[in-house]
Structure formats: structure tokens, C-alpha cells
Amino acid sequence: QGNMAFAGKYEFEGDENYDEFVKKIGLPSDKVEMGRNCKIVTEVVQNGNDFTWTQHFPGGRTTSNSFTIGKEADMETFGGKKFKATVQMEDGKIVADFPSYRHTAEICGGKLVEISTTAGVVYKRTSKRIA
């Protein structure tokens, strides 16, 4: 398992349980529509344990989180909420506890697979590598 496993650019390919998940976390309806089948491009810059994780939305909006594995960092949710989290690496997966859900990310067969879990709802987003 290479240290640079996550670095790259990934384009949204598909997801599961989106509507159920965003309802559970209370995402405002305008954000729900914006995120549905949204061709988000996720760009990951990795330098050892330091990451910058940027999501580019159609129309030019971006959200970016920078963090170091095992250290508390200031983060922002998809809905724009700011919070503090300590991102961990577990079995090659990046794991972070967001305010209302737990988020994991891993590279699986060259794809970026992100799973967010809240109150029994599992939202899975898959993105294909484009760079």
C-alpha cells in the first residue's frame, strides 16, 4: 500500500441512498438538489500524512479541507458547517467523524469510494480517477 494512494482527481460516477442520507442529516433542500447526481470532481493532494481534499462543484463552487492524519483540524461539511475533527487512517481508509455522520474514504480498484453513515443510513459515493 503506497503512501500516495489517494493523490489524484476523481469524478463522481454514482451513489446510493443519497436522498435518505441528506434527509437524516438535515441538509437544506436547495443543497439537496445541488448535490443530487452532481458531477463533483474531488481532488486529493497528499504529502505523507498531510492532505488537502477539495471538491469542485459544477458552476465553480469549491469546498476544501486540509488535515493531517491523527491531528485535529478545522473542517467544513458539504452543507457549509464548520467543525473540528481528527482524521484517522484505519486499514488504508481515511476516517473522520463529522458532526452528524461518520465518513470514510478508500481507494478500491482505482476508484475513490466514500461512505457516510448516520443513524443506520449508509450513503455511498463512487468516483472514477480522471487524473
N, C-alpha and C positions, 0 to 999 in steps of 0.2 A: 504493500500500500504506500504509494508515493505521497510525500508531504504536500505536493502541489495538486492533489487530486481534484480540488474544487475549482481551481482557477479556470476561467473561460466565460463565454457568453452563451446564454441558453434562451430559446424562445418557447413560450407557452405552447403546449401541444394538446393538453386535455386535463380535465379534472373530474372529481367525483364528490358528490354531497355538498356542492357549493351552497345552494340555497338554504339547506338545513343548517349548515355551519354558520353562515353570516347572520341568520335569524337568532341563533343561540348566543352569538357574541354581541348582538345588538347593533350591527352596522347600519348606519342611516341608509335609507332606500336609494338616495342618489349615488352613494358609494357602491351599493349592491349592484346597481345597473352598470356602473362604470367598470366593475371588476368581472362581470359575467362574460365568460369566453373571451376575455381581454387578452390580446396578443402581447402580454407583458414580456419584455426582454430582461432577464436577470443577468447582471454582470458581476462576477466574483473575482476580486483581486486578492490573492493570498500570498503572504510572505511569512513562511513558517507558521506561527500561531496567530499572526495578525491578519485580520480580514477586513475588506471593505465590500459590502454586499449592497449593490444598487439595483433598484427595479425601475426600468424605464417604461412608462405608460404611453399608449398612443396619445398624441396631442402634446407631447413634450413634458409632461409632469414626471418627476422622478422622486423616489424616496431612497435614502442611503443610510445604512448603519455601518459604523466601524466598530470592531471589537477585537479583543484578544482572548483566546481560549483561556478559561479559568480566572479571568479578571472581570470585575463589574464594569459595565459600560452603559452610557446613555443611549437608549434606543428609541425608535419610533415605530408605531404599528402602521399597518396598511390604512387604517382609518385616521391616522394623524395624531394619535395619543402618544405622549412622551412617557417613558418609564425607564427604570434601571433593571438590568438583568445581567446575570453571569452566564456566559455561554460556555457549555462544556463539550468535550469530544468524547463520545461513547461508542465503542465498536465501529469507528470510522464514520459515525454520524455526528453532525453538529446538532446540539440540543439546547433549546432556550425556552425558559418559561416566560411567556408574555402575560399581561395582566389577566386575560380571560381564557387563555389556552396554552397548550404546550406545543412547541414547534420543533420538528426535526427535519434535517436535510441530509441527503446522501446522494452519492453518485452510484447509479445502478445501470450497468450495461451502457455506459456513456451518456446516460440521461440524468438530469437533476430531478430527484424525486423529493418533494416536500410534503410532509404530513403534519397537519394541525389537528389537535384533539381537544375537545371541550365537552364536558358533561355527556360522554358517551357518543358524541358525533365525531366521526373521523373524516376530515377533508383532505383529499389527496390531490396534489397538483404535479403534473409531469411536464418537464420542459426538455426539448432536444437541444443538443450542443450545436451552435452555429458558428462558433469561433474558438 
